[in-house]
Every structure is written in C-alpha cells, then in structure tokens.
Amino acid sequence: MIGTKLLSYKLEDGTLIELTNALSGYGRVYVNGNEVSKQRGFGMETHVFNHSGSEFQVSVWPLISMHAWGFSIELKKGDERLMLYGKENKVRPWYIFFAALIIGVILGVLINL
C-alpha cells in the first residue's frame, strides 16, 4: 500500500476496503490489498469501484470547522451509506473559492506594504 491509511472498513463477508492518501495527491482504494481505484484529488475526491456485483463509492472532502481540520469520509454501497466519518455537510466549491480569494487579497496587501 502506498500512502497514509485514512480508512479501513470490513464488510460483512470479510472483505477489507482501505483508503490511502499520498503526499503526491493520489488517493487509492484497495479491496483485500488489491488497488481498485487511483485518483488525484487535493482534498476532494470520489472513488467508484465494483466488488461482488455491487457498486461502491468512497468520497473524501475537507472537514473545516472552528474546532477541527481534517477529512470527512463516506463509504456507500449503491444508495446505502455504510459509514460516515466526520460531518455530513460537504464544503461547497464556491466556499473554497471565496476563502482562497480572501487569503489571496490579504497576502497581496501584506506583500505590497
């Protein structure tokens, strides 16, 4: 396995689903140690894969609040949520854009002083 393990979840049939993230920005999903999905996503990514005739989805998004920084992770089998780690409310892309814009303006003003 490559990267830091963010998720380890065992299904009822004993299948182990794992999610890792590397410094390169690649997130990888493994089923019983075999890589089934690889995607570059800096903070937000969704992995979709099939196992035993069912479609699974692992979603990762930033957890940003007054009290915590980190990631929220959701694992779904079809439309059924198997697990949720973190908060359900996903950060909307325009929030990220707005925060980056404000930080950019502040840095620009500080540099030009």
N, C-alpha and C positions, 0 to 999 in steps of 0.2 A: 504494500500500500504506500502511496505517495501522499505526503502532506499530514496535516494535523487532523485527527479524527474529531468531527463535530457531532456525529450521530451514530449510534449503534442500536438497532432495533431488531428483535427476534420475532418473526411471525409464528402463528400457531403451529405450522408444520415444521418448525425448527430452522427455517431459512433465516439467515442473518443479513440484514441490509445495513450498510455502513456508508457514511458520507464523510469525505475528507476535503480539505482545502489547503492548497499550497501557496507559498509566497508569490509564485508566478501568476496567481489569479485563477488558476484552474481548479474547479470543483469536480470531484469524481465520486461516482456512486458505485459501490461494489455489492454484489449479491454472492454470498458464500465465498468471498475472496476474489471473485472474477469481476473485472471492470465492465459495467454495462452502460455507463454514461460519463462523458467528459465534456465540460463546458467552461469557458472563461466567462466569469461574471464577477465584477468587482462589487461585491455587496449584495446584489440581487441576481438570483439565478433560479431556473426551474429545470429539473431533470425529469424526463418522462422515459419509462422503460417498461418492457413486458416481462412477466415472470409467471410461469404455470398458467398461461392463458388469461391472465389479468393484467390490466394496465395500472402501473403505479406512477405516482408523481411526488417528487421531493422538491419543495420550494424553500428558498432561503432568502431572507430580507433583513435589512438592518433594524436592530432594536434600539431606538433612540428615545430616551425619556429623561426626565430630570434626575432619575435615580440610577439609571443603568445604561451602559453601552454594550453592544454585543450583537447577537443574531437571534432571530426567530426562525424556527424550522418547523415545517409541516410535512407530514407524510400522509398521502392519500392512496387508497386502493379504489379505483373507479371514482365514484362520488362520495365514498365513505372515508371520513377522516380517521386514521389510525392513531395519530398522535400529533400534538402541538406543543412545542417548547417555545416559550416566550409569549408575546402578545399577538392577538389575532389581527389587529388593525395594521394593515400594511402601509408603509410610508408611500405617499403618492409622489410620482416623479416631479411634479411641479414644486413640492416642498423642498426636494433636494436641490432643484434648480434655484429656487429662491434663496435657500441657505448659502449655496455656493456664490450666488451673486452678491449677497450681503458681505460675505467674507472677502470676496474679491475687491469690493468697494473699500472696505475698511483697510485692507492691505495696501491698496493703491494710494489711499490718503496718507497712511503712515510712511510709505516709501517716499512720497513726494514732500514730506515735511522737512 
